[in-house]
Amino acid sequence: MSRFTRSMDFLSLLVNSVPFGQGIADEVVAACLRQAGAQLEDSGSFLVGAGKALAVQLADDTPRLNSILRRLSP
């Protein structure tokens, strides 16, 4: 898991998975990050890094970014 999540490039694939619909894609992003964070030793740093990467990718869609970030809470 740590090798896969070392780079946040995978997030763009999940965020842009339009065929599933935005709501489902956002839930998949949040679930993936929650699960990955649970498997990593330093989950806090991972989630902060993921949040920053999402902020860059979704800079023009603040409501969507906030929705995903809220879903990261257990």
VOKENU-69775 format. One record per residue (C-alpha): x, y, z; residue number from 1; residue in three letters. Coordinates in steps of 0.2 Angstrom, whole numbers. Example, Ala and Ser with C-alpha at 12.3 -4.5 7.8 and 13.67 -1.06 7.14 Angstrom:
<atom <62, -22, 39>, 1, ALA>
<atom <68, -5, 36>, 2, SER>
// end
This chain:
<atom <0, 0, 0>, 1, MET>
<atom <14, 12, 4>, 2, SER>
<atom <22, 10, -13>, 3, ARG>
<atom <5, 13, -22>, 4, PHE>
<atom <1, 29, -11>, 5, THR>
<atom <18, 36, -11>, 6, ARG>
<atom <13, 47, -26>, 7, SER>
<atom <-4, 55, -26>, 8, MET>
<atom <-6, 53, -45>, 9, ASP>
<atom <-19, 40, -43>, 10, PHE>
<atom <-31, 53, -36>, 11, LEU>
<atom <-34, 61, -53>, 12, SER>
<atom <-40, 44, -60>, 13, LEU>
<atom <-52, 43, -46>, 14, LEU>
<atom <-58, 61, -46>, 15, VAL>
<atom <-61, 60, -64>, 16, ASN>
<atom <-70, 44, -65>, 17, SER>
<atom <-85, 52, -72>, 18, VAL>
<atom <-94, 37, -79>, 19, PRO>
<atom <-99, 32, -61>, 20, PHE>
<atom <-106, 50, -57>, 21, GLY>
<atom <-98, 63, -47>, 22, GLN>
<atom <-106, 58, -30>, 23, GLY>
<atom <-100, 40, -32>, 24, ILE>
<atom <-83, 45, -38>, 25, ALA>
<atom <-81, 57, -23>, 26, ASP>
<atom <-86, 43, -11>, 27, GLU>
<atom <-74, 31, -19>, 28, VAL>
<atom <-60, 44, -17>, 29, VAL>
<atom <-64, 46, 2>, 30, ALA>
<atom <-66, 28, 5>, 31, ALA>
<atom <-49, 24, -4>, 32, CYS>
<atom <-40, 38, 6>, 33, LEU>
<atom <-48, 32, 23>, 34, ARG>
<atom <-43, 14, 19>, 35, GLN>
<atom <-25, 18, 13>, 36, ALA>
<atom <-23, 30, 29>, 37, GLY>
<atom <-28, 16, 40>, 38, ALA>
<atom <-14, 4, 33>, 39, GLN>
<atom <0, 17, 34>, 40, LEU>
<atom <10, 20, 49>, 41, GLU>
<atom <9, 39, 47>, 42, ASP>
<atom <-9, 41, 42>, 43, SER>
<atom <-11, 59, 47>, 44, GLY>
<atom <3, 65, 36>, 45, SER>
<atom <-4, 54, 22>, 46, PHE>
<atom <-21, 62, 24>, 47, LEU>
<atom <-14, 80, 24>, 48, VAL>
<atom <-4, 76, 8>, 49, GLY>
<atom <-19, 69, 0>, 50, ALA>
<atom <-30, 84, 5>, 51, GLY>
<atom <-17, 96, -2>, 52, LYS>
<atom <-16, 86, -19>, 53, ALA>
<atom <-35, 86, -19>, 54, LEU>
<atom <-35, 105, -16>, 55, ALA>
<atom <-24, 107, -31>, 56, VAL>
<atom <-35, 96, -42>, 57, GLN>
<atom <-51, 103, -37>, 58, LEU>
<atom <-46, 121, -35>, 59, ALA>
<atom <-60, 127, -46>, 60, ASP>
<atom <-73, 116, -37>, 61, ASP>
<atom <-72, 121, -18>, 62, THR>
<atom <-89, 113, -14>, 63, PRO>
<atom <-84, 96, -21>, 64, ARG>
<atom <-67, 97, -12>, 65, LEU>
<atom <-75, 101, 5>, 66, ASN>
<atom <-88, 87, 2>, 67, SER>
<atom <-73, 74, -1>, 68, ILE>
<atom <-63, 81, 14>, 69, LEU>
<atom <-79, 80, 26>, 70, ARG>
<atom <-80, 61, 21>, 71, ARG>
<atom <-63, 58, 27>, 72, LEU>
<atom <-68, 59, 45>, 73, SER>
<atom <-72, 43, 53>, 74, PRO>
// end
